[in-house]
Amino acid sequence: MASETVALIVAAGKGERVGGDVPKQFLPLAGLPLVEHSRRALLAHPGIDRVVTVVAAGNESRVDGETAVGGATRRESVLNGLKAVGNADRVLIHDAARPIVPTSVVDRLLAALDGSKGAVPTLAVADTIAANGDALGDVVDRSALVRVQTPQAFDFAAILAAHRAWPEGEEATDDAQILRRAGHSVAMVAGDPLLDKITFPGDIALAEARLGAIMRVRTATGYDVHRLVRGEQLWLGGVLIPHDKGLSGHSDADVALHAITDAMLGTIAAGDIGQHFPPSDPRWKGAESGQFLQHAASLVAAKGGIVDFVDLTIICEAPKIGPHRDAIRDRVAALLRLSPEQISVKATTTERLGFTGRGEGIAAQATVTIRV
């Protein structure tokens, strides 16, 4: 029987030191909530089967995927999360305030669990460390110290038992301490400066810069055409548009969403819409094209990609697209969970030339830009 590895993201705190009214785990970072970066990175790792995010009560809708409700302290939140997981072989426990999760660190942690009940990423202390007071205190020998990061990896049964045995009313700053108290040793693997925790306002700008340095921009295009016929509804960009004809196709024949879907798939070299939703499959007869677009977006997200911009051009003589432009833009933005400012919708004619000029069909072309 295959083993299961679950990642648990702790995002139930208030994050007050970073400032503002929004808890830091939900602050925007490169167009996404802070917590979503680590969630996507962990979900995309081939060694991780599930990701569960622990949030404060009432915040469940602010994150995607599986959630659990946290407690009054970090320790209680982790225990609630472990209980929500139910059962697994291994678990990675991660703080949402560390949005960048290098794949190599996760690889090292999982490998270390082959010989230990727990493993943590660590970094050497480079700065001089001194006692803090009204004046500079004695220097501490930094050669005996390490910085401990998350995610921290554990044998699931061992860390769950250790949490349950922890003395009530006593707190721990991380889960490795809890496992050590239960009598288990914790292995150390090389950490990464990219895992540094966001604590103060300036840390957000630093994380933005780090993300920009490791992510690459990809752009791809999509194009689709469908015939106009009587007796069909006309769907464009997820919006039902009044017209004497509609587009004919196996699904709802929404050329705008089909073009965007193909462009989205192109950014990760994942083929085209026909490969994922073949017209020969009766499941997609009359299907709403919005689900095709959301599927493509989920594949991008699984690769750790962030959609930056969508540019759509609809090519037809009629109907006039102008009156529906804002509705199309808003619908595409809603499907992709983007701001409308990240969606451009344009329309043009072919001066009555060709099949679109004769009113025989509608074409659409799209360009999608992502970072991955």
C-alpha distance (Angstrom), angle and dihedral (degrees) to the residues before:
residue distance angle dihedral
M1 . . .
A2 3.80 . .
S3 3.79 116.8 .
E4 3.79 120.7 -119.8
T5 3.78 125.3 -134.9
V6 3.80 119.3 -164.5
A7 3.79 128.5 -169.9
L8 3.81 116.8 -145.4
I9 3.82 116.8 -160.9
V10 3.80 116.2 -161.7
A11 3.81 108.7 -145.2
A12 3.79 104.1 147.2
G13 3.82 99.5 103.6
K14 3.78 130.4 103.2
G15 3.81 97.7 -124.3
E16 3.82 92.3 -153.3
R17 3.81 99.2 162.9
V18 3.79 92.7 68.6
G19 3.81 89.3 61.0
G20 3.81 134.0 -132.6
D21 3.78 133.5 80.0
V22 3.82 96.5 -79.6
P23 3.81 119.4 80.5
K24 3.79 107.0 -110.4
Q25 3.80 94.0 -117.7
F26 3.81 88.2 67.3
L27 3.80 98.0 42.9
P28 3.82 113.6 118.9
L29 3.78 116.4 -99.1
A30 3.82 118.0 177.1
G31 3.79 90.5 -20.9
L32 3.82 97.1 -48.6
P33 3.81 134.8 83.9
L34 3.79 110.6 -92.1
V35 3.80 93.5 -113.8
E36 3.80 92.6 52.6
H37 3.81 92.3 66.1
S38 3.79 94.3 61.2
R39 3.81 92.1 38.6
R40 3.78 91.6 56.5
A41 3.79 93.7 43.0
L42 3.80 92.7 51.9
L43 3.80 93.4 43.1
A44 3.80 90.4 52.1
H45 3.82 93.9 53.5
P46 3.82 110.0 105.0
G47 3.81 91.7 -138.7
I48 3.81 94.6 57.5
D49 3.80 120.9 79.5
R50 3.81 103.1 -178.1
V51 3.78 139.7 13.4
V52 3.81 122.1 -152.3
T53 3.82 120.2 -173.0
V54 3.81 119.5 -153.7
V55 3.80 112.3 -146.9
A56 3.78 137.3 168.4
A57 3.79 116.1 -90.3
G58 3.80 109.8 -80.6
N59 3.80 94.6 26.8
E60 3.80 97.5 85.2
S61 3.80 92.6 106.2
R62 3.82 91.9 54.7
V63 3.79 93.6 72.9
D64 3.79 134.2 50.9
G65 3.78 125.4 -123.8
E66 3.79 129.4 15.3
T67 3.80 118.2 -5.6
A68 3.78 139.6 -173.4
V69 3.81 128.3 -165.8
G70 3.79 115.7 -111.7
G71 3.78 131.6 -139.7
A72 3.80 138.1 -125.5
T73 3.83 93.2 -78.7
R74 3.78 135.8 32.2
R75 3.80 90.5 -108.3
E76 3.80 91.7 53.6
S77 3.81 90.3 47.0
V78 3.80 91.8 53.4
L79 3.80 91.9 48.0
N80 3.81 90.5 49.9
G81 3.78 88.9 50.3
L82 3.78 93.1 49.9
K83 3.79 90.1 50.7
A84 3.82 89.8 49.5
V85 3.80 90.6 52.7
G86 3.78 86.6 58.7
N87 3.76 99.7 -166.2
A88 3.78 137.4 -1.9
D89 3.78 140.1 142.6
R90 3.79 98.7 -122.9
V91 3.78 134.7 13.8
L92 3.80 134.0 -165.0
I93 3.79 114.0 -153.8
H94 3.78 113.8 -157.3
D95 3.80 136.9 178.3
A96 3.81 114.1 -125.7
A97 3.82 89.1 -139.2
R98 3.82 89.2 74.4
P99 3.82 100.7 70.5
I100 3.81 99.5 171.2
V101 3.80 112.8 71.5
P102 3.83 113.8 -180.0
T103 3.79 113.4 -144.6
S104 3.80 90.6 -136.7
V105 3.82 92.2 61.7
V106 3.79 91.7 51.9
D107 3.81 89.0 48.9
R108 3.81 90.9 54.2
L109 3.79 93.6 46.8
L110 3.80 94.3 51.1
A111 3.80 91.5 47.0
A112 3.83 90.7 51.1
L113 3.80 91.0 56.5
D114 3.80 89.0 68.6
G115 3.81 87.6 77.0
S116 3.80 104.7 22.8
K117 3.80 141.4 44.7
G118 3.80 90.3 -129.5
A119 3.79 141.6 20.3
V120 3.79 133.8 -173.5
P121 3.81 134.3 -171.4
T122 3.80 113.7 -120.4
L123 3.80 139.0 -176.7
A124 3.78 129.2 -157.0
V125 3.81 116.4 -108.9
A126 3.79 108.2 -110.7
D127 3.81 101.1 177.4
T128 3.78 128.4 74.3
I129 3.81 109.0 -95.3
A130 3.80 119.1 -149.4
A131 3.78 137.4 169.7
N132 3.80 113.7 -91.4
G133 3.82 123.0 -128.6
D134 3.80 141.6 112.9
A135 3.79 86.4 -50.3
L136 3.79 133.0 19.0
G137 3.78 110.4 -69.5
D138 3.78 133.6 -153.6
V139 3.79 119.0 -50.4
V140 3.81 115.8 -108.8
D141 3.80 119.6 -139.0
R142 3.80 101.4 -105.7
S143 3.80 94.0 -170.1
A144 3.79 88.6 79.1
L145 3.81 94.0 49.1
V146 3.82 135.7 80.9
R147 3.77 134.6 -176.2
V148 3.80 110.7 -118.6
Q149 3.80 118.1 -146.2
T150 3.79 138.5 179.9
P151 2.98 150.3 -81.7
Q152 3.77 92.2 71.1
A153 3.81 117.4 -169.0
F154 3.79 126.0 -142.8
D155 3.74 145.9 170.6
F156 3.80 98.6 -100.9
A157 3.80 98.4 -134.6
A158 3.80 92.0 46.1
I159 3.81 96.9 51.5
L160 3.81 92.8 42.6
A161 3.82 90.7 52.8
A162 3.81 91.1 45.6
H163 3.81 91.7 52.4
R164 3.78 91.9 48.8
A165 3.82 90.7 50.5
W166 3.83 95.0 48.4
P167 3.84 112.9 117.0
E168 3.79 112.6 -98.9
G169 3.81 113.0 -111.7
E170 3.80 95.0 21.2
E171 3.79 118.2 106.5
A172 3.79 134.7 -151.0
T173 3.79 127.1 -160.4
D174 3.79 94.1 -140.2
D175 3.78 141.9 10.0
A176 3.80 95.9 -110.9
Q177 3.83 88.4 69.0
I178 3.78 89.5 53.5
L179 3.80 92.6 51.3
R180 3.82 91.8 47.1
R181 3.82 90.9 51.5
A182 3.81 87.1 56.6
G183 3.81 89.6 58.7
H184 3.79 101.2 -100.2
S185 3.79 125.4 126.8
V186 3.80 119.5 -125.5
A187 3.80 120.7 -141.7
M188 3.79 120.8 -140.2
V189 3.81 124.6 -138.6
A190 3.78 130.3 -178.5
G191 3.79 112.1 -78.8
D192 3.78 128.1 -158.1
P193 3.84 133.3 -123.8
L194 3.83 86.8 -131.0
L195 3.81 86.4 71.4
D196 3.80 92.7 63.4
K197 3.78 112.7 137.5
I198 3.79 122.6 -110.0
T199 3.79 105.8 -127.1
F200 3.81 109.9 139.5
P201 3.84 131.7 43.4
G202 3.81 94.5 -102.0
D203 3.81 90.8 56.3
I204 3.82 91.1 73.8
A205 3.80 91.9 60.8
L206 3.80 90.2 47.5
A207 3.82 91.0 51.6
E208 3.81 90.1 49.4
A209 3.79 89.8 53.6
R210 3.79 92.6 47.5
L211 3.78 92.2 49.4
G212 3.78 90.1 50.0
A213 3.78 90.8 52.5
I214 3.80 95.9 52.8
M215 3.80 101.0 36.1
R216 3.79 124.7 81.1
V217 3.79 127.4 -149.4
R218 3.80 117.2 -121.6
T219 3.81 126.4 -174.8
A220 3.79 128.1 -170.7
T221 3.79 136.7 170.9
G222 3.79 134.5 -138.4
Y223 3.79 133.1 -164.2
D224 3.79 132.6 -172.4
V225 3.81 139.3 172.4
H226 3.81 132.5 -166.8
R227 3.78 132.7 179.3
L228 3.81 121.5 -111.5
V229 3.81 113.2 -128.4
R230 3.78 136.9 166.3
G231 3.76 118.8 -103.3
E232 3.82 96.3 37.5
Q233 3.80 130.9 102.4
L234 3.78 117.9 -115.9
W235 3.81 112.8 -126.4
L236 3.80 118.0 179.7
G237 3.79 122.7 171.8
G238 3.79 90.8 -12.8
V239 3.81 92.2 -55.6
L240 3.82 124.9 115.4
I241 3.80 106.2 -130.6
P242 3.84 122.8 -163.5
H243 3.82 109.7 -118.3
D244 3.78 138.8 138.2
K245 3.80 90.2 -115.1
G246 3.78 136.4 38.3
L247 3.78 135.8 -157.8
S248 3.78 119.3 -89.5
G249 3.80 121.4 -138.4
H250 3.78 144.8 116.8
S251 3.82 92.1 -89.9
D252 3.81 123.6 29.6
A253 3.85 85.5 -62.4
D254 3.81 94.3 -129.5
V255 3.81 98.6 172.5
A256 3.81 92.5 -172.1
L257 3.80 95.1 56.7
H258 3.81 91.0 40.1
A259 3.80 91.4 55.3
I260 3.82 91.8 48.4
T261 3.81 90.7 46.8
D262 3.81 91.8 53.1
A263 3.80 90.8 48.0
M264 3.81 90.6 49.2
L265 3.80 91.6 50.6
G266 3.78 89.6 47.4
T267 3.80 93.0 59.4
I268 3.82 89.6 66.4
A269 3.82 96.9 32.2
A270 3.81 90.6 -114.1
G271 3.78 98.7 145.4
D272 3.79 123.3 -113.9
I273 3.78 139.6 -57.1
G274 3.82 92.7 -92.6
Q275 3.79 91.6 60.7
H276 3.79 93.3 52.6
F277 3.82 97.6 37.1
P278 3.83 107.9 23.3
P279 3.83 115.2 -162.7
S280 3.81 88.1 -132.6
D281 3.82 90.4 66.6
P282 3.83 110.5 92.4
R283 3.82 90.3 -151.6
W284 3.79 89.6 77.3
K285 3.81 96.7 49.4
G286 3.80 104.7 130.9
A287 3.81 90.8 -10.0
E288 3.79 120.5 164.7
S289 3.81 107.8 -106.6
G290 3.79 92.5 -142.1
Q291 3.79 89.0 80.7
F292 3.81 89.8 56.0
L293 3.79 90.6 54.6
Q294 3.80 93.0 46.5
H295 3.81 90.4 49.9
A296 3.81 90.5 53.6
A297 3.80 90.5 47.4
S298 3.81 90.5 51.1
L299 3.81 90.0 54.0
V300 3.80 89.8 52.2
A301 3.81 90.1 49.0
A302 3.81 91.1 49.1
K303 3.81 88.1 57.9
G304 3.81 89.4 53.0
G305 3.80 91.6 -105.1
I306 3.80 126.1 152.8
V307 3.80 119.3 -152.5
D308 3.79 109.2 -133.6
F309 3.80 105.1 173.5
V310 3.81 143.6 -1.0
D311 3.80 121.9 -158.6
L312 3.83 115.9 -169.1
T313 3.82 128.9 -175.3
I314 3.82 120.4 -171.8
I315 3.80 115.5 -159.4
C316 3.82 117.6 -156.8
E317 3.82 143.9 114.3
A318 3.80 93.3 -134.2
P319 2.93 146.8 60.1
K320 3.78 102.6 34.2
I321 3.79 108.3 -115.2
G322 3.81 97.1 -161.1
P323 3.82 96.6 83.6
H324 3.81 90.2 51.6
R325 3.80 99.0 39.8
D326 3.81 97.1 101.3
A327 3.80 93.0 45.1
I328 3.81 91.0 51.8
R329 3.78 92.0 47.2
D330 3.80 92.0 49.5
R331 3.80 92.6 47.6
V332 3.81 94.3 49.8
A333 3.81 89.6 47.1
A334 3.81 90.7 50.9
L335 3.81 92.7 49.1
L336 3.80 91.0 51.3
R337 3.82 95.7 36.8
L338 3.79 90.2 -123.1
S339 3.78 133.3 132.4
P340 3.83 114.5 -94.7
E341 3.81 86.1 -120.9
Q342 3.81 86.9 69.0
I343 3.80 92.0 59.0
S344 3.81 124.7 75.8
V345 3.81 119.0 -168.0
K346 3.80 119.3 -171.8
A347 3.78 133.9 167.9
T348 3.77 134.5 -158.8
T349 3.80 141.3 167.6
T350 3.79 131.2 -135.6
E351 3.81 93.0 -128.5
R352 3.81 89.0 -103.1
L353 3.80 91.8 -57.6
G354 3.80 123.2 132.8
F355 3.80 129.6 -1.4
T356 3.80 93.8 -43.1
G357 3.78 90.6 48.2
R358 3.79 90.2 53.2
G359 3.79 91.1 50.0
E360 3.80 93.2 -114.9
G361 3.77 95.7 125.8
I362 3.80 149.1 -15.7
A363 3.79 126.9 -112.6
A364 3.80 130.4 -164.0
Q365 3.75 134.0 -170.0
A366 3.78 126.9 -168.6
T367 3.76 139.9 -173.4
V368 3.80 121.6 -157.1
T369 3.80 125.1 -167.6
I370 3.78 121.3 -162.4
R371 3.79 139.1 167.8
V372 3.76 118.9 -135.2
